[in-house]
Amino acid sequence: MRLLRLRTAVAACAIAAAGTLTVGAGPALAQDLPTVVLVHGAFADTTSWDAVAAELRGRGYEVVVPDNPLRGPAYDSAAIEKVLADIPGPVVLVGHSYGGAVITNVHSPNVEALVYVAAFAPAQGEPVMLNLDPIRFPGSQLLPPVLQVKVIENDPTGIAERNLDGYIDPGRFHEVFAQDVPDATVADMIAHQKSAALVANLEPTADPSWASTPSWAMVAQNDRVIPAAAERFMATRAGARITEVSASHAVLVSQPGAVADLVVQADQGTP
């Protein structure tokens, strides 16, 4: 009887050990997930993605948030392509606002899906400004005096290393860019605001990556920077699977869970 009990105990230990190995296989499955690369837009920096990145990392994704120089689609997309070249596996590439124009100009073989978050998705030969046309898409408040201008020194992309950049007046940032974001968070966003070269909005887009890569798009219905109608038009033209949310232009800050959900949809290839 003691021998039988001993054999039973050994067998039970073996089964328990096997179960432990099976559970331990979870992280290996997580490694099969693509890397998510989050590209910020104008008037923001990498910290604008903090909440979305935390959501995605909590779901097992590796997340990379590169700096977007905000100099122009060609220059900026080349910078993002360098980052993508160091990522060994597949990538879901996400762009917010002007970052959408940047990912549209990225052509890297490891990008399996594009996600546009309240973003520009320009067509070939089309500058960003064309999709802020107040006749077709009224409603943008990104105009003077909200939009301010300053000279940037030591900019290798400018004439004589000087460039003319645009930024949002800090006193108008909350009401125009992020009206659904708490005051304290907006104060942090203003502190991290990055200006963008004005010529970036006038540079024509090259062959758009959305023409050959599956895409998803989030339309922010209360956007005061890129009108929802413009976002919807560009996303439809790109053949993107569209999700609409009641949010400001800063939807990535106000509703990070919804943005993370859309990234997961893009990863899984679901509408």
Secondary structure as a PSIPRED ss2 file (coil, helix, strand):
# PSIPRED VFORMAT (PSIPRED V4.0)

   1 M C   1.000  0.000  0.000
   2 R H   0.000  1.000  0.000
   3 L H   0.000  1.000  0.000
   4 L H   0.000  1.000  0.000
   5 R H   0.000  1.000  0.000
   6 L H   0.000  1.000  0.000
   7 R H   0.000  1.000  0.000
   8 T H   0.000  1.000  0.000
   9 A H   0.000  1.000  0.000
  10 V H   0.000  1.000  0.000
  11 A H   0.000  1.000  0.000
  12 A H   0.000  1.000  0.000
  13 C H   0.000  1.000  0.000
  14 A H   0.000  1.000  0.000
  15 I H   0.000  1.000  0.000
  16 A H   0.000  1.000  0.000
  17 A H   0.000  1.000  0.000
  18 A H   0.000  1.000  0.000
  19 G H   0.000  1.000  0.000
  20 T H   0.000  1.000  0.000
  21 L H   0.000  1.000  0.000
  22 T H   0.000  1.000  0.000
  23 V H   0.000  1.000  0.000
  24 G H   0.000  1.000  0.000
  25 A C   1.000  0.000  0.000
  26 G H   0.000  1.000  0.000
  27 P H   0.000  1.000  0.000
  28 A H   0.000  1.000  0.000
  29 L H   0.000  1.000  0.000
  30 A H   0.000  1.000  0.000
  31 Q C   1.000  0.000  0.000
  32 D C   1.000  0.000  0.000
  33 L C   1.000  0.000  0.000
  34 P C   1.000  0.000  0.000
  35 T E   0.000  0.000  1.000
  36 V E   0.000  0.000  1.000
  37 V E   0.000  0.000  1.000
  38 L E   0.000  0.000  1.000
  39 V E   0.000  0.000  1.000
  40 H C   1.000  0.000  0.000
  41 G C   1.000  0.000  0.000
  42 A C   1.000  0.000  0.000
  43 F C   1.000  0.000  0.000
  44 A C   1.000  0.000  0.000
  45 D C   1.000  0.000  0.000
  46 T H   0.000  1.000  0.000
  47 T H   0.000  1.000  0.000
  48 S H   0.000  1.000  0.000
  49 W H   0.000  1.000  0.000
  50 D H   0.000  1.000  0.000
  51 A H   0.000  1.000  0.000
  52 V H   0.000  1.000  0.000
  53 A H   0.000  1.000  0.000
  54 A H   0.000  1.000  0.000
  55 E H   0.000  1.000  0.000
  56 L H   0.000  1.000  0.000
  57 R H   0.000  1.000  0.000
  58 G H   0.000  1.000  0.000
  59 R C   1.000  0.000  0.000
  60 G C   1.000  0.000  0.000
  61 Y C   1.000  0.000  0.000
  62 E E   0.000  0.000  1.000
  63 V E   0.000  0.000  1.000
  64 V E   0.000  0.000  1.000
  65 V C   1.000  0.000  0.000
  66 P C   1.000  0.000  0.000
  67 D C   1.000  0.000  0.000
  68 N C   1.000  0.000  0.000
  69 P C   1.000  0.000  0.000
  70 L C   1.000  0.000  0.000
  71 R C   1.000  0.000  0.000
  72 G C   1.000  0.000  0.000
  73 P H   0.000  1.000  0.000
  74 A H   0.000  1.000  0.000
  75 Y H   0.000  1.000  0.000
  76 D H   0.000  1.000  0.000
  77 S H   0.000  1.000  0.000
  78 A H   0.000  1.000  0.000
  79 A H   0.000  1.000  0.000
  80 I H   0.000  1.000  0.000
  81 E H   0.000  1.000  0.000
  82 K H   0.000  1.000  0.000
  83 V H   0.000  1.000  0.000
  84 L H   0.000  1.000  0.000
  85 A H   0.000  1.000  0.000
  86 D C   1.000  0.000  0.000
  87 I C   1.000  0.000  0.000
  88 P C   1.000  0.000  0.000
  89 G C   1.000  0.000  0.000
  90 P C   1.000  0.000  0.000
  91 V E   0.000  0.000  1.000
  92 V E   0.000  0.000  1.000
  93 L E   0.000  0.000  1.000
  94 V E   0.000  0.000  1.000
  95 G E   0.000  0.000  1.000
  96 H E   0.000  0.000  1.000
  97 S C   1.000  0.000  0.000
  98 Y C   1.000  0.000  0.000
  99 G H   0.000  1.000  0.000
 100 G H   0.000  1.000  0.000
 101 A H   0.000  1.000  0.000
 102 V H   0.000  1.000  0.000
 103 I H   0.000  1.000  0.000
 104 T H   0.000  1.000  0.000
 105 N C   1.000  0.000  0.000
 106 V C   1.000  0.000  0.000
 107 H C   1.000  0.000  0.000
 108 S C   1.000  0.000  0.000
 109 P C   1.000  0.000  0.000
 110 N C   1.000  0.000  0.000
 111 V E   0.000  0.000  1.000
 112 E E   0.000  0.000  1.000
 113 A E   0.000  0.000  1.000
 114 L E   0.000  0.000  1.000
 115 V E   0.000  0.000  1.000
 116 Y E   0.000  0.000  1.000
 117 V E   0.000  0.000  1.000
 118 A C   1.000  0.000  0.000
 119 A C   1.000  0.000  0.000
 120 F C   1.000  0.000  0.000
 121 A C   1.000  0.000  0.000
 122 P C   1.000  0.000  0.000
 123 A C   1.000  0.000  0.000
 124 Q C   1.000  0.000  0.000
 125 G C   1.000  0.000  0.000
 126 E C   1.000  0.000  0.000
 127 P C   1.000  0.000  0.000
 128 V H   0.000  1.000  0.000
 129 M H   0.000  1.000  0.000
 130 L H   0.000  1.000  0.000
 131 N H   0.000  1.000  0.000
 132 L H   0.000  1.000  0.000
 133 D C   1.000  0.000  0.000
 134 P C   1.000  0.000  0.000
 135 I C   1.000  0.000  0.000
 136 R C   1.000  0.000  0.000
 137 F C   1.000  0.000  0.000
 138 P C   1.000  0.000  0.000
 139 G C   1.000  0.000  0.000
 140 S C   1.000  0.000  0.000
 141 Q C   1.000  0.000  0.000
 142 L C   1.000  0.000  0.000
 143 L C   1.000  0.000  0.000
 144 P C   1.000  0.000  0.000
 145 P C   1.000  0.000  0.000
 146 V C   1.000  0.000  0.000
 147 L E   0.000  0.000  1.000
 148 Q E   0.000  0.000  1.000
 149 V E   0.000  0.000  1.000
 150 K E   0.000  0.000  1.000
 151 V E   0.000  0.000  1.000
 152 I E   0.000  0.000  1.000
 153 E E   0.000  0.000  1.000
 154 N C   1.000  0.000  0.000
 155 D C   1.000  0.000  0.000
 156 P C   1.000  0.000  0.000
 157 T C   1.000  0.000  0.000
 158 G C   1.000  0.000  0.000
 159 I E   0.000  0.000  1.000
 160 A C   1.000  0.000  0.000
 161 E C   1.000  0.000  0.000
 162 R E   0.000  0.000  1.000
 163 N E   0.000  0.000  1.000
 164 L E   0.000  0.000  1.000
 165 D E   0.000  0.000  1.000
 166 G E   0.000  0.000  1.000
 167 Y E   0.000  0.000  1.000
 168 I E   0.000  0.000  1.000
 169 D C   1.000  0.000  0.000
 170 P H   0.000  1.000  0.000
 171 G H   0.000  1.000  0.000
 172 R H   0.000  1.000  0.000
 173 F H   0.000  1.000  0.000
 174 H H   0.000  1.000  0.000
 175 E H   0.000  1.000  0.000
 176 V H   0.000  1.000  0.000
 177 F H   0.000  1.000  0.000
 178 A C   1.000  0.000  0.000
 179 Q C   1.000  0.000  0.000
 180 D C   1.000  0.000  0.000
 181 V C   1.000  0.000  0.000
 182 P C   1.000  0.000  0.000
 183 D H   0.000  1.000  0.000
 184 A H   0.000  1.000  0.000
 185 T H   0.000  1.000  0.000
 186 V H   0.000  1.000  0.000
 187 A H   0.000  1.000  0.000
 188 D H   0.000  1.000  0.000
 189 M H   0.000  1.000  0.000
 190 I H   0.000  1.000  0.000
 191 A H   0.000  1.000  0.000
 192 H C   1.000  0.000  0.000
 193 Q C   1.000  0.000  0.000
 194 K C   1.000  0.000  0.000
 195 S C   1.000  0.000  0.000
 196 A E   0.000  0.000  1.000
 197 A E   0.000  0.000  1.000
 198 L H   0.000  1.000  0.000
 199 V H   0.000  1.000  0.000
 200 A H   0.000  1.000  0.000
 201 N H   0.000  1.000  0.000
 202 L C   1.000  0.000  0.000
 203 E C   1.000  0.000  0.000
 204 P C   1.000  0.000  0.000
 205 T C   1.000  0.000  0.000
 206 A C   1.000  0.000  0.000
 207 D C   1.000  0.000  0.000
 208 P C   1.000  0.000  0.000
 209 S H   0.000  1.000  0.000
 210 W H   0.000  1.000  0.000
 211 A H   0.000  1.000  0.000
 212 S C   1.000  0.000  0.000
 213 T C   1.000  0.000  0.000
 214 P C   1.000  0.000  0.000
 215 S E   0.000  0.000  1.000
 216 W E   0.000  0.000  1.000
 217 A E   0.000  0.000  1.000
 218 M E   0.000  0.000  1.000
 219 V E   0.000  0.000  1.000
 220 A E   0.000  0.000  1.000
 221 Q C   1.000  0.000  0.000
 222 N C   1.000  0.000  0.000
 223 D C   1.000  0.000  0.000
 224 R C   1.000  0.000  0.000
 225 V C   1.000  0.000  0.000
 226 I C   1.000  0.000  0.000
 227 P C   1.000  0.000  0.000
 228 A H   0.000  1.000  0.000
 229 A H   0.000  1.000  0.000
 230 A H   0.000  1.000  0.000
 231 E H   0.000  1.000  0.000
 232 R H   0.000  1.000  0.000
 233 F H   0.000  1.000  0.000
 234 M H   0.000  1.000  0.000
 235 A H   0.000  1.000  0.000
 236 T H   0.000  1.000  0.000
 237 R H   0.000  1.000  0.000
 238 A C   1.000  0.000  0.000
 239 G C   1.000  0.000  0.000
 240 A C   1.000  0.000  0.000
 241 R E   0.000  0.000  1.000
 242 I E   0.000  0.000  1.000
 243 T E   0.000  0.000  1.000
 244 E E   0.000  0.000  1.000
 245 V E   0.000  0.000  1.000
 246 S C   1.000  0.000  0.000
 247 A C   1.000  0.000  0.000
 248 S C   1.000  0.000  0.000
 249 H C   1.000  0.000  0.000
 250 A C   1.000  0.000  0.000
 251 V H   0.000  1.000  0.000
 252 L H   0.000  1.000  0.000
 253 V H   0.000  1.000  0.000
 254 S H   0.000  1.000  0.000
 255 Q C   1.000  0.000  0.000
 256 P H   0.000  1.000  0.000
 257 G H   0.000  1.000  0.000
 258 A H   0.000  1.000  0.000
 259 V H   0.000  1.000  0.000
 260 A H   0.000  1.000  0.000
 261 D H   0.000  1.000  0.000
 262 L H   0.000  1.000  0.000
 263 V H   0.000  1.000  0.000
 264 V H   0.000  1.000  0.000
 265 Q H   0.000  1.000  0.000
 266 A H   0.000  1.000  0.000
 267 D H   0.000  1.000  0.000
 268 Q H   0.000  1.000  0.000
 269 G C   1.000  0.000  0.000
 270 T C   1.000  0.000  0.000
 271 P C   1.000  0.000  0.000
